[in-house]
Amino acid sequence: MTDFEFPEKLKNFKIYMVGIKGTGMTALAELLVSRGAVITGSDVPDIFYTDRILNAIGIKPYIGFKPENLGKDIKLVIHSSAYSAETNPELIEAQKRGLPVLLYSEALGLFPRRAIPQE
């Protein structure tokens, strides 16, 4: 497990999500956005029903996985279990930068119930 804790206020907290089009990842992105977090992310080029959901909340995922997709001001990286921290270029870059990297399931478990909704 990790010692990462979400801040109480997520407004403008920048999170990058690898594999963002997955059903659970999209649902987590919706939850985080509703609390004020700024979400970016990446996935494969295939079209999923979640593309519509992401578009509706203002997220246009990067297609493909490139280290340069990670903005300089990212504070947390969350990834689907479909992608390995040993082989995914974005996750490797996040580790090089010393960013906290969480699996989707870890992030969901750590999400604070007390997080204040976006004002």
Secondary structure, DSSP 8 states (H G I E B T S, - for coil): -------S--TT-EEEEETTTSHHHHHHHHHHHHTT-EEEEEE-SS--THHHHHHHTT---EES--GGGS-TT--EEEE-TTS-TTT-HHHHHHHHTT--EEEHHHHHHH--TT-----
